[in-house]
Amino acid sequence: MTTTVTSTSQTSQNVNNPTLTLAQPRFILSLEGIYSMPPTNKIEYGRVGLFNPQSRNISLDKGWEIKGIASFRLDNNIEIGLGLGWSKLNPVKDSGPGGFLASVNLDPDVTIPAIFSTGTRAKLKESHYVVDAQLAFPLAFNSFKLKVFGGIRYANFDEKINASATALFGLFNIAQQRKQESWAIGPRVGVAFEMPISSGGLSLVGDFGAAALFGNHQTKTSTTLSLLGLPIINRSVAQKDHRTVYSLEGNLGLAYNFGQSGIQVALGYHFESWVNVDNTQTRRVGGSLVGEKQSDRLQHGPFLKVSFGF
């Protein structure tokens, strides 16, 4: 979630004497759209081959994020804000050839060999949302505007992957599903700034925030073996753990202020990093789990933000 520094005229202050900004609108509404580039982490969902098996991988795709924050300025100039952000990455599908031996391994404790497989398939979906409640403290150094903010963030993540492989030329089908759900809540702090770079209303703007969130992560895995489309074996297991998730995000761009209308349009680049939010794919080799660890996520892309002050 980002915090907007709204540009308005104000009484000139001494450059070495930061003061609370005075002539500001009472209400501020900011809406932001982000075209998010895909994260870098890959998920192994299966393997194909007998003597030198090759991994079948799938990774999250690009998508959109929508963020908004509404703020109310008190008489003492402190802003109370409530924000919401929602992200949904595009669903991803993958398919590959079969062979003499194939397998799916979303559940590291269940590996059913698919002999004479005709192919493997997988589909991945992801979405998450955040809620921010914050207080912001505006400062002014002549025309340079700075805003320090802090508050509470709640984050919720949902990721689901389905994978399958056929066996005996399609007579059998081995399907697995892994669903990761996590939530966390904790403190968040940050700063936002606006620096005019021309007399025509153009400014350099940016904001940066960091949070430490505490919550739970749950992984549900299910395996189904079907014969001619009829399930004959079902297995489900769930694992839960407490987790600390760290988030770091920022915007940097150019903004144009439309005179005294209170409207500002900003265009720039956005990044956000989530640490410990996922689990990497695991598989068993010789009785040991390989690749078992918490993993991170980095998303980035251009943003467009419109702010209204009134």
N, C-alpha and C positions, 0 to 999 in steps of 0.2 A: 504494500500500500504506500502511496506516495503522498507527500504533503506539499501544498501549493503556497508559494509566497505571492500574494496578490499585489500588483503594482498600483499605487495611487499617489497623488500629490501629498506632500507633507511639509511642515516647517523644517527648514534646514537646521541641522545639528552639527555641533563640533565633531570633527572626524575622530578625535580621540576620546569622545564622550558618548558611548553607545547608550541609547535611551529606548524605551518602549515606543513602538510606532503608534501614532495617534490617529490621524485622519485615515481610517480604514473602514471598509464596509462591515456591517453587522453580521451578515450571512455570507458564507463562501461555499460554493458547490463546485467540485472538480470531477470530471469524467475523463477516463483514459482508456485507450485501446492499444494493445500491444500485439504485434505479429511475432510470435515466439518461435525461435529456431529450435530444432530438436536437440535434446540432451545427448551427451556422448556415450552414456552407458548402454551396453548391449546385454541381452538376456539369452542365455543358451537354453533352448527348449527341447533339443533332441540331438541324436547322433546317428550317422549313417555309415556303414562299412564294417568289415569284419576284422582285418588285421591292422588297419590304420584308419579308424573311424573319424569322420569329419563332423565338426559341430554344425548344427543348424541354429542360427542366431536371429533374433528380432530385436529391434530397438524402437523407442518412442519417436513419433513423428512431430513435425511442426504443428502449430495450432494457434489459437487466439486466447488472449487474456483480456478481461474487462475489469476495470477498477474504478471505484468512485469513493469520494469522501465528502461529507457535509459537516461544516463547522459553524459554530456560533461564537461570536466575540462578546465577552463580558465587558462591563464598564471599566474594569481594571486592565483591559486589553488582552487578557488571557483567552485563548481559543479552546473551546471544547469540541472535539471532533469524533465522528463515528464513520468508519469506512468498511467497505466490503469489496473483496476481490474474488473473481472466479476464473478458472482456467480449464480448458478442455482441449487436449491434444487430439489430432486426427487419429482415428483407429487405423491400425496397421495390420496387414495380412502378409503371410509368407507361406510359400509352398516349395517343396523340393522333391527330387526324385527319390525313389526307394532303392531297393537292392536286396542282396541276399540277407542282410541283417540291418535292422533299424530299431530305434527306441525313442521314447519321449521320457524326459527326466525332470519334470517339474516337481515331483516328489522324490527326494533323494533316497527314500527307503523302499520305493517300489519301482523296479525296473523290469518290465515284461518285454522280452525280446520279440520283435516283429520279424519273423522269418518270411522270406519271399515277399517283402513289402512292395507295394506299388506307389508309395509316396508318403510324405509327411506334410502337415499343415499346422499353422498357428495364427492366432489373432490376438492383438494386444490393444487394450483401451486404458485411458488414464484421465482423471479429472481431480481437481482439488480447489478448495476455497479457503479464504482467510477472512477474519473479522478483527478490526482494530478499533479500540477505544483509546483516545489520547488527549493530552493537554499540550498546547503549543504556546511558546513564549516569543513573540516577535521583538526583534531589535533592529535599530537602524544606525548605520554609520554614513551620514549624509545620504547619497543616493543608493548605497549598497545596503541591501536588506537581507537580514539573517533571521531564521526561525529555528529555535531549538524545541524539539518535541519528545515526549515520552508517554508510555502507556502500556496497555496490555494487548497481546495478540493471541488469537485462537486460530489454529490451522487444522485442516482435515484433508487427508489424502486417500484416494481410492484408485487402485490399479488391479486390472484383471487380465489374465492371459489364459487362452485355451489352446491346447496342442493335441495332435493325434497322429497316429501312424497305422496304416493297414498291415495285415499279416495274412499269409497264405492266399495271396492274390486277391485280397479284398474280402475273404470269408470272415475274418476277424477284424475288429477295430479296437485300438487301444487309445483311450482319450484321457487326458488329465487337465485339470483346471487349478490355477493358483490365484488366489485373491489376497491382496495386501491392503489392509485398512489401518490407518493410524490417525491419531489426534494428539494435539499437544497445545499447551497454553503457557504463557510466561511473559516476562517484561520485554519491551521493545523501546529503543531510543534512536534518535537520529537528528539530522540537521537538514535544512533546506535554505537555498540562497537565490537571490536575484540581483544581477549586476547589469545596469544599463550600458549598452555599448554604442548607442547612437541617440541623437535627440529626437528621432522619429518614432520612438516606442519600441525599438528592438532591444532585447536583453538576453544575456547569457543566464540560463537557469539550471539548477540541479538539486537533487536531494539524495541523501544516503541514509540508510537505516540498518540496524542490526538487532537481532532478537535471540534470546535463549529460551526455548520452549520445553516443557516437561509433560510427558504423557505416556500413552501406550501404543504399541504396534502389534498387530495380529496378522498372522498368515494362515489362511485356510487352503488346504490342498485336498483334491478329490481325484480318484482314479476309477475308471469304468472300463471293463473289458466286455465287448459285445460280440455276439455271434449272429450274423445276418441281421444286424440292427437291433437285436434283443439283448439287453444287459444281462450278463451272467455273474459278474463280480463287481461289487462296489466297495470302495474304501474312502473314508474321509478322516482327516486329522486337522487339528487346529493348534497353533502355538502362539503364545502371547508373551510379550516382555515389556518392561518399562524402558523408556527411551528418552534421551535428551537430544533435541533437534535444534540446530543453529541455522538461522537464516540471515543472509546478507543481500541487500539489494540497493540499486541506485539508478538514477536517471541523470542524463546530461544532454542539454540541447539548447535551442534558440527559441525565444518566445516573442510574440508581438502583442503589445497592449493597445487596444482600440480606444485611445483617448480616455475620457472620463466615464465611459460606458460600464467599466468594471469587468469587461470581457478580455480574456487573455487566451491565445492559442499558442501551444508549444509543440515543437517537433524535435525529436532527438533519438537517442539510443538508450535502451534499458537492459539491465542484467539483474539476475537474481540467482542466488546459490542456496541450496538446501543441503545441509550436512546431516548424515545419519537417517535420512528419511526413508530409504529403501533397504531391502535385503538383496544381495547378489544371488545369482543362481548357484545352487549347490548340486553336487552329485557324489556318490560314494565310489571310492577307489580303494580296494583292499581293506574295507571296513572303516575307512576314514572319510569324513566329509571334506570335499575339495572346494575351495572358493567360498567358504562360509564366512561372511562378514557383512557389516552394515555398509551401505554405499551412499554416495552423494548424487546430487542432481544440479546441473547448471543449465539455465535457460536464458536466452538473450534475444534481442531483436529491436526493430524500430518501434517508436511509440508516437501517438498523437494524443494530445491532452487539451481539453477545453475547460476553462475555469470561468465562473460567474461570481461577481461580488455585488451585493445589493443590500 
